């Protein structure tokens, strides 16, 4: 919640206390109409002034008797209805439900930074849990700010309605009391007609000449008809007063509902919303601390892992180096193997030389034999040329 909204909520708190402290008067009972005979001087004067409005010879004055008291009340009611029609804001209850739904939709369980993203979240490229939560927190904060502004508008509207209802209640109560005066005036007028005017008119008929009795009788009938019209009008005023008395508790009930809603809205703005914001901010801060602690723990684990790994590597490399340092220039096994291979090589060379020598000797024998065979063959051919028949002597004899 912004500082401006919070300041306005504090300012409205005084107006809420003011409307809650307003005490309205209770109406008198519907049958508590003070007759003229029991009225004090001031009240009696008021009743007589209203009796003077009645003209028994004017039917319109009887029909409209008491209607003037309702004019101001109708103007106030019509102004309130026009104000209601001109309202462009929704019910305040919807805003309260909206802010509750917004908070309920804010799942703190999503703050678990240890939770790995599912393969589906990774496939869709969704943010890590804490990053997603932070973005949602900012969205919720904007929603709360918007709803609090709407609630303030509702609050001002309801305060205006409450004051208008106060005025309507006062005017309705005045109209209720005014009706009592008109009822008392009408009742007193009827009483005067029944006890004085009508009997006097009957006496006039009886005392009038025969040719005038018809006119006097018509005047009596008109007077009695006007008296009946006035009686019906007074009865209507009594019914109107009864309905008016019933409307007063209705106005109060609407006021009490509006006052309760205004109190609830103001409490939400002054207490609940800041508490929600504090709790949400704490949740984010706590999880940021947990995330930082997790990062520190991972760094410490990495440091310990590096120390352990380096120590093991140092041990292994030291072992290899020391072993190489303690070895001679030539390993005895390598020398022995080289010596054996050398002896084997010499023996193989000697063996191969002996075999070559034997082969050469055998080849020498073969060459000598071949040479001897060649000489013998040539010698045999020469002796054949010296004999009889050179032609046959030139042929090579068969072996």
C-alpha positions in Angstrom: 0.0 0.0 0.0 1.3 3.4 -0.9 1.8 6.1 1.7 -0.8 8.2 0.0 -3.4 5.5 0.4 -2.4 4.8 4.0 -2.7 8.5 4.8 -6.1 8.7 3.3 -7.2 5.7 5.2 -6.1 7.3 8.5 -8.0 10.5 7.6 -11.2 8.6 6.8 -11.0 6.9 10.2 -12.2 10.2 11.8 -15.2 10.3 9.5 -16.0 6.7 10.3 -16.0 7.5 14.0 -18.2 10.5 13.3 -20.9 8.6 11.5 -20.8 5.8 14.0 -21.3 8.3 16.8 -24.4 9.7 15.2 -27.5 9.1 17.3 -30.9 9.4 15.6 -34.2 10.1 17.4 -36.8 7.4 17.9 -40.2 8.0 16.4 -43.3 8.1 18.5 -45.9 5.4 18.3 -48.2 5.5 15.3 -51.2 6.0 17.5 -49.5 8.8 19.6 -51.4 11.6 18.0 -52.1 14.4 20.4 -55.6 15.8 20.0 -56.2 19.5 20.1 -57.9 19.3 23.5 -54.7 17.9 25.1 -52.2 19.9 23.1 -50.1 22.7 24.7 -50.3 26.2 23.4 -47.6 25.8 20.7 -48.8 22.4 19.5 -52.4 23.7 19.5 -51.4 26.6 17.3 -49.7 24.2 14.9 -52.9 22.1 14.7 -55.2 25.1 14.2 -52.9 26.4 11.4 -53.3 23.1 9.6 -57.1 23.1 10.2 -57.2 26.5 8.4 -55.9 24.8 5.3 -59.2 22.8 5.0 -61.9 24.4 2.9 -65.0 22.2 3.0 -66.3 23.9 -0.1 -63.2 23.1 -2.1 -62.8 19.4 -2.9 -59.2 19.9 -4.0 -58.1 21.3 -0.7 -59.5 18.2 1.0 -57.8 15.8 -1.4 -54.4 17.6 -1.1 -54.7 18.0 2.6 -51.3 17.1 4.1 -49.5 16.6 0.8 -47.4 19.7 1.3 -45.5 18.0 4.1 -44.3 15.3 1.7 -42.8 17.6 -0.9 -39.4 18.1 0.8 -39.1 14.5 1.6 -39.8 13.5 -2.0 -37.1 15.9 -3.2 -34.5 14.3 -0.9 -35.5 10.8 -1.9 -35.3 11.7 -5.6 -31.9 13.2 -5.1 -30.6 10.1 -3.4 -32.0 7.9 -6.2 -30.4 10.1 -8.8 -27.1 9.7 -6.9 -27.5 6.0 -6.8 -28.1 5.9 -10.5 -25.0 8.0 -11.2 -22.7 5.7 -9.2 -20.1 4.0 -11.5 -18.5 1.8 -8.9 -19.3 -1.8 -8.0 -20.3 -3.1 -4.6 -17.6 -2.8 -1.9 -18.1 -6.4 -1.0 -16.8 -7.4 -4.4 -13.6 -5.5 -3.8 -13.2 -7.2 -0.4 -13.7 -10.6 -1.9 -11.3 -9.7 -4.7 -8.5 -8.9 -2.3 -9.2 -12.0 -0.3 -9.1 -14.1 -3.5 -5.8 -12.4 -4.5 -4.1 -13.3 -1.2 -5.5 -16.8 -1.2 -4.1 -17.4 -4.7 -0.7 -16.5 -3.5 0.9 -19.8 -2.6 3.9 -19.5 -0.2 4.7 -23.2 -0.9 6.1 -22.1 -4.2 8.9 -20.5 -2.3 10.7 -23.8 -1.9 14.0 -23.0 -3.6 15.1 -26.6 -3.2 12.4 -27.8 -5.6 13.8 -28.6 -9.0 11.8 -27.6 -12.0 10.0 -30.5 -13.7 10.9 -31.5 -17.2 7.6 -29.9 -18.3 8.6 -26.6 -16.7 12.0 -26.8 -18.3 10.5 -27.6 -21.7 8.2 -24.6 -21.5 11.1 -22.4 -20.3 9.4 -21.6 -17.0 11.3 -19.6 -14.4 12.9 -21.2 -11.3 10.5 -21.5 -8.3 11.8 -18.4 -6.4 12.0 -16.3 -9.5 8.4 -17.2 -10.4 7.3 -16.5 -6.8 9.0 -13.0 -6.8 7.2 -12.2 -10.1 3.9 -13.3 -8.6 4.5 -11.3 -5.5 5.0 -8.1 -7.5 1.8 -8.9 -9.4 -0.1 -9.5 -6.2 1.2 -6.2 -4.8 -0.1 -4.3 -7.8 -3.5 -6.0 -7.4 -3.6 -5.1 -3.8 -2.8 -1.5 -4.6 -5.6 -1.4 -7.2 -8.1 -3.0 -4.9 -7.3 -0.7 -2.0 -7.9 2.3 -4.2 -11.3 0.9 -5.2 -12.1 0.2 -1.5 -11.3 3.9 -0.7 -13.8 5.0 -3.4 -16.4 2.6 -2.0 -15.7 4.0 1.5 -16.2 7.6 0.5 -19.4 6.6 -1.4 -20.7 4.8 1.6 -19.9 7.6 4.0 -21.8 10.0 1.6 -24.7 7.5 1.6 -24.7 7.3 5.4 -24.9 11.1 5.7 -27.6 11.2 3.1 -29.5 8.6 5.0 -29.2 10.6 8.2 -30.8 13.5 6.4 -33.4 11.3 4.9 -34.2 9.8 8.4 -34.5 13.3 9.9 -36.8 14.5 7.1 -38.8 11.3 7.3 -39.1 11.7 11.0 -40.2 15.3 10.5 -42.7 14.2 8.0 -43.9 11.5 10.4 -44.5 14.2 13.1 -46.0 16.5 10.6 -48.5 13.8 9.6 -49.5 13.6 13.3 -50.4 17.3 13.2 -52.4 16.9 10.0 -54.2 13.9 11.5 -55.0 15.8 14.6 -56.2 18.8 12.6 -58.3 16.6 10.3 -59.8 14.7 13.3 -60.6 17.9 15.1 -62.2 19.3 11.9 -64.3 16.2 11.5 -65.3 16.4 15.2 -66.3 20.0 14.6 -68.4 19.0 11.6 -70.1 16.2 13.4 -70.8 18.2 16.6 -71.4 21.7 15.2 -71.5 22.3 11.4 -73.7 19.4 10.3 -76.2 19.8 13.2 -76.4 23.5 12.5 -77.0 22.9 8.8 -79.8 20.4 9.7 -81.3 23.0 11.9 -81.2 25.5 9.1 -83.1 23.1 6.9 -85.8 22.6 9.5 -86.2 26.4 10.0 -86.0 27.3 6.3 -89.0 28.0 4.2 -90.3 25.2 2.1 -89.0 26.7 -1.1 -85.5 27.0 0.4 -85.4 23.5 2.0 -84.2 21.9 -1.2 -81.2 24.1 -1.5 -80.4 23.7 2.2 -80.7 20.0 1.9 -78.3 20.0 -1.1 -75.8 22.1 1.0 -76.1 19.5 3.8 -75.5 16.6 1.4 -72.4 18.5 0.0 -71.2 19.1 3.5 -71.6 15.5 4.5 -69.9 14.4 1.3 -67.0 16.8 2.0 -66.9 15.5 5.6 -66.7 11.9 4.3 -63.9 12.9 1.9 -62.0 14.5 4.8 -62.5 11.4 6.9 -61.1 9.2 4.1 -58.2 11.6 3.6 -57.4 11.5 7.4 -57.6 7.7 7.2 -55.1 7.8 4.3 -52.8 10.0 6.3 -52.9 7.5 9.2 -52.0 4.7 6.8 -49.2 6.9 5.4 -47.9 7.6 8.9 -47.9 4.0 9.7 -45.9 3.2 6.5 -43.6 6.1 7.3 -42.9 4.7 10.8 -42.1 1.3 9.2 -39.7 3.0 6.8 -37.6 4.6 9.6 -36.2 1.2 10.9 -35.5 0.3 7.3 -33.4 3.4 6.8 -31.6 2.7 10.1 -31.0 -0.9 9.0 -29.4 0.3 5.7 -27.4 2.8 7.7 -26.1 0.1 10.1 -25.1 -2.1 7.2 -23.3 0.7 5.5 -21.6 1.7 8.8 -20.5 -1.9 9.3 -19.2 -2.1 5.8 -17.4 1.2 6.1 -15.8 0.1 9.4 -14.8 -3.2 7.8 -13.3 -1.4 4.8 -11.4 1.1 7.0 -10.1 -1.8 9.2 -9.0 -3.6 6.1 -7.2 -0.5 4.7 -5.6 0.5 8.1 -4.8 -2.9 9.6 -5.4 -5.9 7.4 -3.7 -4.8 4.1 -0.5 -3.5 5.8 -0.4 -6.8 7.8 -0.8 -8.8 4.6 1.9 -6.8 2.9 4.2 -7.2 5.9 3.7 -11.0 6.0 4.3 -11.3 2.2 7.4 -9.1 2.4 8.7 -11.2 5.3 8.0 -14.4 3.3 10.1 -13.1 0.4 12.9 -11.8 2.7 13.0 -15.1 4.6 13.2 -17.1 1.4 15.9 -14.8 0.1 17.9 -15.4 3.3 17.3 -19.1 2.9 18.5 -18.9 -0.7 21.6 -17.0 0.4 22.3 -19.5 3.2 21.9 -22.3 0.6 24.5 -20.6 -1.6 26.9 -20.2 1.3 26.4 -23.9 2.2 27.1 -24.9 -1.4 30.2 -22.7 -1.3 31.4 -24.3 1.9 30.6 -27.8 0.5 32.6 -27.0 -2.6 35.5 -25.7 -0.4 35.5 -28.9 1.6 35.3 -31.0 -1.5 38.3 -29.1 -3.0 40.3 -29.6 0.2 39.5 -33.3 0.3 40.2 -33.7 -3.4 43.5 -31.7 -3.3 44.7 -33.7 -0.3 43.9 -37.0 -2.1 45.6 -35.8 -5.3 48.6 -34.7 -3.2 48.9 -38.1 -1.6 48.6 -39.9 -4.9 51.1 -37.7 -6.7 53.5 -37.8 -3.7 53.4 -41.6 -3.8 54.2 -41.7 -7.5 57.0 -39.2 -7.1 58.6 -40.9 -4.1 58.4 -44.2 -5.9 60.1 -42.8 -8.9 62.7 -41.1 -6.7 63.5 -44.4 -5.0 63.9 -46.3 -8.2 67.4 -46.8 -9.8 68.4 -45.5 -13.2 67.7 -49.0 -14.5 65.4 -51.5 -12.9 67.1 -54.8 -12.1 64.3 -56.7 -13.7 64.8 -54.6 -16.9 68.6 -55.3 -16.7 68.0 -59.0 -16.2 65.6 -59.1 -19.1 67.9 -57.2 -21.3 70.8 -59.5 -20.4 68.7 -62.6 -21.1 67.6 -61.1 -24.4 71.2 -60.3 -25.2 72.4 -63.9 -24.4 69.5 -65.3 -26.4 70.5 -63.0 -29.3 74.1 -64.2 -29.2 73.0 -67.8 -29.0 70.6 -67.3 -31.9 73.4 -65.6 -33.9 75.8 -68.5 -33.2 73.2 -71.0 -34.1 72.4 -69.2 -37.3 76.1 -68.9 -38.1 76.6 -72.7 -37.5 73.6 -73.5 -39.7 74.9 -71.2 -42.4 78.3 -72.8 -42.2 76.8 -76.3 -42.6 74.7 -75.1 -45.5 77.7 -73.6 -47.2 79.7 -76.8 -46.7 76.9 -78.9 -48.1 76.6 -76.4 -51.0 80.3 -76.8 -51.6 80.0 -80.5 -51.8 77.1 -80.1 -54.2 79.1 -77.6 -56.3 82.1 -80.0 -56.4 79.9 -82.9 -57.5 78.2 -80.8 -60.1 81.6 -79.7 -61.4 82.8 -83.3 -61.5 79.7 -84.4 -63.3 80.2 -81.6 -65.8 83.9 -82.7 -66.5 83.0 -86.3 -66.9 80.3 -85.4 -69.4 82.6 -83.2 -71.4 85.3 -85.9 -71.4 82.9 -88.5 -72.7 81.8 -86.2 -75.5 85.4 -85.6 -76.7 86.2 -89.3 -77.0 83.2 -89.9 -79.2 84.3 -87.3 -81.7 87.6 -89.2 -82.2 85.9 -92.5 -83.1 84.3 -93.7 -86.4 81.4 -91.5 -87.5 81.6 -87.9 -86.5 78.0 -87.4 -87.1 77.0 -89.8 -84.5 79.8 -88.6 -82.3 78.4 -85.2 -82.2 75.2 -86.4 -80.5 75.1 -86.4 -76.8 75.0 -89.8 -75.5 72.2 -90.9 -73.3 73.1 -91.2 -69.7 
